[in-house]
Amino acid sequence: MLLNPNIPTGPLSEKWDSCRFSSKLVSPANRRKYEIIVVGTGLAGASAAATLGELGYNVKAFCLQDSPRRAHSIAAQGGINAAKNYQNDGDSVMRLFYDTIKGGDFRSREANVYRLAQVSNAIIDHCVAQGVPFAREYGGLLANRSFGGAQVSRTFYARGQTGQQLLLGAYSALMRQAGSRSSRAAS
Ligand SMILES: Cc1cc2nc3c(=O)[nH]c(=O)nc-3n(C[C@H](O)[C@H](O)[C@H](O)COP(=O)(O)OP(=O)(O)OC[C@H]3O[C@@H](n4cnc5c(N)ncnc54)[C@H](O)[C@@H]3O)c2cc1C
């Protein structure tokens, strides 16, 4: 099965949504027939491998380190941005998109950055569900800080160890798949 990695056509805010819609689906019964190789188990690779495994594909994840949770993502300290606008300080998907493009010296691929801004809120919910211990306000709500020169407070963080904690969440999802695969193979 060939996947087209090119940036889809159409208006910026609809490119990846329409790509998702126009892509062919694979029936749950057929997914086990596909073997997917994931190279690297940083936040991107570990999350992709865990998600594809959860969907039912056969996944082989390769890493260089002695453990998948030692990937370079462990170095990310400041936090992860999402356009939740919890602080009601004027944040939006468009503003997160613009700030990220500007922060990348206008060299990033716009469609992909827009997608990142679009799905940023779901990523935070996903990480919370995985048990990532984001900082919280005294009342229990998730805390935010302004980071990297942003004019809004949209950074979700876990002290100075956000990358490590996110990686532990992704790693536990990955190991859940590894465990369920080996128990399936044994039965
Ligand atoms: C010091 C630092 C601070 C940062 N702070 C922040 C922050 O506060 N907020 C933020 O959002 N981002 C931050 N970043 C950026 C963020 O950490 C990265 O963008 C993100 O972690 C990249 O994730 P990844 O999974 O794509 O790559 P990585 O985590 O680098 O994972 C790629 C993995 O692939 C492995 N690999 C490569 N080639 C092969 C191969 N041939 N075979 C097997 N394995 C291979 C590598 O060893 C590596 O483990 C920071 C980055 C650094 C370095």
Ligand as a Chemical Component Dictionary entry (heavy atoms), coordinates in Angstrom:
data_LIG
# 
_chem_comp.id                   LIG 
_chem_comp.type                 NON-POLYMER 
_chem_comp.pdbx_formal_charge   0 
_chem_comp.three_letter_code    LIG 
# 
loop_
_chem_comp_atom.comp_id 
_chem_comp_atom.atom_id 
_chem_comp_atom.alt_atom_id 
_chem_comp_atom.type_symbol 
_chem_comp_atom.charge 
_chem_comp_atom.model_Cartn_x 
_chem_comp_atom.model_Cartn_y 
_chem_comp_atom.model_Cartn_z 
_chem_comp_atom.pdbx_ordinal 
LIG C1  C1  C 0 17.269 20.772 24.595 1  
LIG C2  C2  C 0 15.952 20.726 23.867 2  
LIG C3  C3  C 0 14.853 21.353 24.410 3  
LIG C4  C4  C 0 13.640 21.325 23.756 4  
LIG N1  N1  N 0 12.566 21.920 24.357 5  
LIG C5  C5  C 0 11.342 21.825 23.784 6  
LIG C6  C6  C 0 10.195 22.328 24.445 7  
LIG O1  O1  O 0 10.255 22.865 25.538 8  
LIG N2  N2  N 0 8.985  22.211 23.842 9  
LIG C7  C7  C 0 8.860  21.602 22.605 10 
LIG O2  O2  O 0 7.727  21.516 22.116 11 
LIG N3  N3  N 0 9.930  21.109 21.964 12 
LIG C8  C8  C 0 11.162 21.205 22.521 13 
LIG N4  N4  N 0 12.253 20.683 21.884 14 
LIG C9  C9  C 0 12.039 20.038 20.579 15 
LIG C10 C10 C 0 11.460 18.655 20.780 16 
LIG O3  O3  O 0 12.158 17.977 21.798 17 
LIG C11 C11 C 0 11.588 17.856 19.486 18 
LIG O4  O4  O 0 11.013 18.577 18.413 19 
LIG C12 C12 C 0 10.875 16.514 19.595 20 
LIG O5  O5  O 0 11.227 15.855 20.795 21 
LIG C13 C13 C 0 11.226 15.669 18.399 22 
LIG O6  O6  O 0 10.639 14.391 18.575 23 
LIG P1  P1  P 0 10.916 13.271 17.542 24 
LIG O7  O7  O 0 10.228 12.033 18.022 25 
LIG O8  O8  O 0 10.583 13.771 16.178 26 
LIG O9  O9  O 0 12.513 13.103 17.526 27 
LIG P2  P2  P 0 13.528 12.415 18.608 28 
LIG O10 O10 O 0 13.031 12.490 20.004 29 
LIG O11 O11 O 0 14.872 12.999 18.288 30 
LIG O12 O12 O 0 13.475 10.907 18.189 31 
LIG C14 C14 C 0 14.077 10.405 17.039 32 
LIG C15 C15 C 0 14.749 9.126  17.468 33 
LIG O13 O13 O 0 15.128 8.412  16.301 34 
LIG C16 C16 C 0 16.338 7.751  16.583 35 
LIG N5  N5  N 0 16.957 7.401  15.328 36 
LIG C17 C17 C 0 17.448 8.202  14.371 37 
LIG N6  N6  N 0 17.922 7.477  13.351 38 
LIG C18 C18 C 0 17.714 6.183  13.669 39 
LIG C19 C19 C 0 17.970 4.946  13.000 40 
LIG N7  N7  N 0 18.546 4.925  11.807 41 
LIG N8  N8  N 0 17.614 3.801  13.624 42 
LIG C20 C20 C 0 17.011 3.816  14.820 43 
LIG N9  N9  N 0 16.747 4.947  15.495 44 
LIG C21 C21 C 0 17.095 6.120  14.922 45 
LIG C22 C22 C 0 17.119 8.766  17.391 46 
LIG O14 O14 O 0 18.121 8.146  18.127 47 
LIG C23 C23 C 0 16.027 9.362  18.276 48 
LIG O15 O15 O 0 15.905 8.684  19.499 49 
LIG C24 C24 C 0 13.511 20.678 22.513 50 
LIG C25 C25 C 0 14.609 20.045 21.958 51 
LIG C26 C26 C 0 15.815 20.060 22.634 52 
LIG C27 C27 C 0 16.997 19.335 22.008 53 
# 
loop_
_chem_comp_bond.comp_id 
_chem_comp_bond.atom_id_1 
_chem_comp_bond.atom_id_2 
_chem_comp_bond.value_order 
_chem_comp_bond.pdbx_ordinal 
LIG C1  C2  SING 1  
LIG C2  C3  SING 2  
LIG C2  C26 DOUB 3  
LIG C3  C4  DOUB 4  
LIG C4  N1  SING 5  
LIG C4  C24 SING 6  
LIG N1  C5  DOUB 7  
LIG C5  C6  SING 8  
LIG C5  C8  SING 9  
LIG C6  O1  DOUB 10 
LIG C6  N2  SING 11 
LIG N2  C7  SING 12 
LIG C7  O2  DOUB 13 
LIG C7  N3  SING 14 
LIG N3  C8  DOUB 15 
LIG C8  N4  SING 16 
LIG N4  C9  SING 17 
LIG N4  C24 SING 18 
LIG C9  C10 SING 19 
LIG C10 O3  SING 20 
LIG C10 C11 SING 21 
LIG C11 O4  SING 22 
LIG C11 C12 SING 23 
LIG C12 O5  SING 24 
LIG C12 C13 SING 25 
LIG C13 O6  SING 26 
LIG O6  P1  SING 27 
LIG P1  O7  DOUB 28 
LIG P1  O8  SING 29 
LIG P1  O9  SING 30 
LIG O9  P2  SING 31 
LIG P2  O10 DOUB 32 
LIG P2  O11 SING 33 
LIG P2  O12 SING 34 
LIG O12 C14 SING 35 
LIG C14 C15 SING 36 
LIG C15 O13 SING 37 
LIG C15 C23 SING 38 
LIG O13 C16 SING 39 
LIG C16 N5  SING 40 
LIG C16 C22 SING 41 
LIG N5  C17 SING 42 
LIG N5  C21 SING 43 
LIG C17 N6  DOUB 44 
LIG N6  C18 SING 45 
LIG C18 C19 SING 46 
LIG C18 C21 DOUB 47 
LIG C19 N7  SING 48 
LIG C19 N8  DOUB 49 
LIG N8  C20 SING 50 
LIG C20 N9  DOUB 51 
LIG N9  C21 SING 52 
LIG C22 O14 SING 53 
LIG C22 C23 SING 54 
LIG C23 O15 SING 55 
LIG C24 C25 DOUB 56 
LIG C25 C26 SING 57 
LIG C26 C27 SING 58 
# 
